[in-house]
Amino acid sequence: MRSRHHDIADDLRQLITAGGIQPSERLPSEADLADRYEVSTVTLRRALAVLQGEGLVEKIHGKGNFVRRPPRKILYVGGWGTLDPWTAAEPALHVTVRSTTVQAQAHLTALLKVPTGSPIVETTCISHEGESPHGLARIYMPRDLVPAGVLDDDFMCRDAVTRFAVLGSPPAALRETVCARPPTSDEASALRIGQAPVVLSVTRIATDSTGRIVEATLLTFPGDRVEAVFTTHHVTDDRQTQG
């Protein structure tokens, strides 16, 4: 026998797709919807959970349930290690930035190849379009390599951070590892996507001419909100052309 909450989810889905509730519009309160369908709030929340899992409805803590606007994809340019200029300059897209100093433990010692306890600056950036998060970046740098102003939210540094770009001097090498995987609980919470969707994960390692790792970045994008573009260039051996 079909569950009542699935019938409610079907009805709300039809209402939303028919335009009865517009993107970004708030749904009636859970109590009002429960009264309308003559069910308990527990059953009503199960129905909303179905729509949230489909990405049709988003619950914002303290505000209510909203119809999600179809996601506009952002573009990540591999090799340059940044959001493309058009995406970063999009007026509707804004980035919140927070920097703090931590001590390297466990995964950070392996990621940056530094001794345990080394001072590391962690910069966390979350890009948003309206209320919807679009991407998450965690940028790690040894404390002695951090450019002036990062911890003080300097404007020039913030501009680089909003593009998820490398913060320091241009590195000698940039290595990016890309995979699709389920989100961690922290990522799902930050991006408000639940545990079901797949995320695009980019691990970016920047090294200087001596091979020292100067920055490690963990980027996470919901799979339905990003396109990653990687361009390769043929390198000509100057010694052959000069011969």
N, C-alpha and C positions, 0 to 999 in steps of 0.2 A: 504494500500500500504506500502511495506517495506521501511524503511528509508534508505537513502544513507549511513549514518554513520555505520549502521549495516552491510551493504555489505562490507565496507572498513574494519571493524573489522574482518569479516569472512576471508577476503583475507589475512590480516596481521597475523591472528591466524594460518591459514594454512601454511603461509610462515615460521612462527616460529616453529611450530610443525614438519615441514618437515626438519628443520635444516638449512633453508636459512639464519636465523639469530641465532647465538649461544647464550646460557646463558651467561649473563654478558656483552653481546655485545650491543653497543649503536645503536638505531634505527636511520635512517636518520632524519634530522631536521624536525620539524613540517612544516616549509615552503616548504621544498623539497617534503615531502609526500603530502602536499596539491596540489602542482603542478603536481605531478605524477598522483593523482586521479582526478585532475581538479575540486577541491572543495575549499571552503573557509577554512581558518584556524579554524573557529568556528566548522564547520562540522567535520574536521579532529580531533579536540580535543575531540569531542563527541565520535568518534570511539576509540580513545586512552583511554578515560575514561571507555569504556566497558571492554577493556583488563586490565586496571588497577584494575577495580572492580573484575575481575576474578583472580587477582593475577598473571597474565601472564607477565604484563609489569609494571615496576616501574619508576615513574618520580622522578628524583633527582634534586632538585632546583639548577639552575645555570649550570647543566651539560647535561640534556636532558632525553630522555626516554630510558630505558634499559630493555632487556629481563631478567626476574628474574630467578635466578638459583633455581632449586627445593630445598625447605628448608630442611636442615639437622636438625633433631629434637635434642633438648637438653633434658637432664634428670634432673628433680627436685626431690630430695629425701626428702619426707615428714618425719617429726619426727626429722631429723637431721637439717632441715632448711637450705639446701644448694644445690647448683648444684653438681652433682656427680663429683668425682675427674677427671674422664676421660674427661667429658665435659669441666670442668674448665681449664684443662691442654691442650686442643686442640689448636694447634698453630694458626689455622685460626680464633679462637675466641678471641677477645680482648674487654676489658671493659673500658669505660670512666667513671671517678669518679669525683664528685664535692661535696664538703661539705660546709655548711654555717650555721650560727646561726640565728634562727628565734624565735619569741615570740609565745607561744602557744595560738591559737585562735580556736574557733568553734570545728572542728572535731578533732584537736590535743588534746584539753583538755579532750574530751571524750575518745579518743583512748588511751592516756597515763594516764588518771585520775590524771591530774595535774591542779593547779590553772591557770586561764587565765593570760597571760603575762609571764608565766614561760619561762626561756631560754631553747630552744630545739635545738639540732644539727640535721640538716637534711642532709643526705648523699644520693645523687642521683647517681645511677649506670645504665648504659645502655650497654648491651653486644651486640657486632656486629660480624658478619661473613662477611668480606669484607665490602660492603656498606650497607648490610641489617641488621637492628637491630633484635636481637633475644629475648631480655628480658629487662624489666624495673624494678628496685627496688628503693623504697624510704624508707630509714631507718631512724627512729626517735629515739633519745635518750635524756633524761634529761641531761642538760649541765654538771652537777656535776658527771655524771656516764660515760662520754665519755673517752675512753682510750687515753693516751698520743699519739700524732702523727696523730690522725684522721684528725684534721683540718690542719695539716702540710703535708698531703699526705705521711705519713711515709710508708716505703716499706712493713713492716709487716702488718700494717693495710690494706694497699691496697690489699695484698694477700687475706686477709679474705673477703674484699669487692668484689673482682673479683669472689668469689664463692657464693656471695650473702649470706654469712654466718652471724651468730650472731657476732657482733663486740666485745662485752664485755666478761666478764668471763662466763663460762658455766652456763646457768640458771638452777634453780631448776625445772622449768616447762616450756614447750613450747606448746602453743596451736595454731593450724592452722585451719583457716576457708577457705574452697575452694568453689568457684562457677564459673560458666560460664556465661558470660554476654557480652553485647555490650561494646566496648571501649568508654571511655570518649573522648572528643575532644582533650584534652592534650595528652592522651595515644595514640590516633590514629596518632597525629602529631609526637610524639617521636618515635613511632614504624613504622611509614610510612605505615599504613595498611588501611586507609580509615575507614568509619563508618560501613561497611557491616560485616566484619568478627567478629567472637566471640573470646573473649580472656578468658584465664584461669586466674582467680584472686585468689591470696592467701593472706590472712591477717594473719600475724604471730605475736603472742604476747608472749614475754618472761618475766617471773617473777622470782624473787629471793625467798629465803626460807621464807621471811616474807610476801610474797604475793605482794610486790611492783612491778609494771611494770617497767622493766629496759630497754626494747626496744620494739618498734612496727614497723613492716615492712609491706609495701604494695608492693606485687610482681605482675607483670602483664606480661603474655606471650601470643603472638598470638596463637590461638588454634591449628594451623597447624604446629607449630614449637616446641612443648613441649610435653613431657610425664611426668606425676607425679606418683611416686611410693611411697606407704605408706606400711611399714612393722610393724606388731604388734608382740609383744613377750608375751608369757604366763609367768606371774610372780608367782613364788612359794612362799607361805607363810612360812618363815623360822621357825615360831613358831610351825607349824604342822610337819615339817620335823625333828625338834629337839625333839618332844614329844615321 
